[in-house]
Amino acid sequence: METKQPVWKKIGTVGDVNPLDHDGGLIYQDETGVYPAELEYIARTAKDSWKVFRWPLDRCETVTADGKTLLVPFGFPTRTDLPHPLADYDEWFNSNLESAASFADRTVEDFRAALCSEDARTRALAYLDLAQNHGFENFDSYPVTFTSRTELEARYKGDDCLRRSC
């Protein structure tokens, strides 16, 4: 059986327009439609050190169960093959969304709407707020570390998105 590999296309940016110097990231969309969009975020950690975090921008869906608003993967509420109750699929950050919303100067409702948006750019901003609140390592435990500006620039060679908003 052949596994379809993603074909990534940059569709936008987040953070500073010069992410190599001031932190920011790129939003990628899989043109095959198999994989969710992803956010790659470049964080400068020292004068000559950067960490590049990358994680999927999974689309969520809200559902009410036992009087609680759950944030579950998109499409789960209509599935009949789940081995566990729907509440077991509640996103880990949903239980503390009030704190993240306050941190990002959003309402909880706005946050949930952004995470459920069909638009990957809207989800990227919400996931970025979550990562800034909870720590980027909670979204990518194995970031790529660069200690050479030349190597970091080579990763994004020819990328116009680093010089302007896509």
C-alpha positions, 0 to 999 in steps of 0.5 A, spaced: 500 500 500 502 506 497 502 512 503 501 519 499 506 524 502 505 531 503 506 536 498 507 543 502 506 550 500 506 556 504 500 559 505 502 565 510 506 567 516 505 569 523 509 573 528 514 578 525 516 579 518 523 577 519 523 571 523 530 569 523 531 575 527 525 576 531 521 570 532 515 568 527 513 562 523 510 560 516 504 556 515 504 550 510 498 547 507 498 540 504 496 540 497 494 533 497 489 534 502 491 528 506 495 532 512 493 538 516 496 544 515 502 545 519 506 551 523 513 552 523 515 557 528 522 560 528 524 562 535 531 565 537 534 562 543 541 566 544 545 570 539 547 565 535 542 560 536 535 558 534 530 553 535 525 551 529 518 548 532 513 545 527 506 542 529 500 540 525 494 545 526 489 540 527 482 542 526 477 542 532 470 541 533 466 543 540 461 539 543 457 539 549 457 533 554 455 532 561 454 540 561 461 541 559 464 544 552 469 539 549 474 541 544 475 534 540 478 533 533 474 535 527 469 529 525 469 525 532 462 527 534 459 524 528 463 517 529 460 511 531 467 507 531 470 510 537 473 506 543 472 511 548 467 516 550 467 522 547 470 526 553 476 522 553 478 525 546 477 532 549 484 536 547 489 537 553 489 544 553 481 545 553 481 544 561 485 551 561 483 555 556 480 560 560 488 562 562 490 561 555 484 566 552 486 571 558 494 571 556 492 572 549 487 577 550 481 573 547 475 570 549 474 563 550 469 563 545 473 566 540 479 561 542 474 555 540 471 558 534 479 559 531 481 552 533 475 550 529 475 554 523 476 551 516 481 556 515 488 554 517 491 561 518 486 562 523 487 556 527 495 558 526 494 564 530 490 560 535 495 555 536 501 560 536 497 563 542 497 556 545 504 555 544 506 562 547 502 560 553 503 553 555 510 553 551 512 551 544 515 544 547 508 542 548 507 542 541 513 540 538 518 536 543 523 535 538 525 542 535 531 542 530 536 547 533 541 551 529 547 554 532 549 557 525 545 563 521 548 560 515 545 553 516 538 556 518 538 561 512 539 555 508 533 551 510 529 557 508 533 559 501 529 562 496 523 563 501 520 570 499 515 569 505 521 571 510 521 578 507 514 579 506 507 577 509 504 571 504 
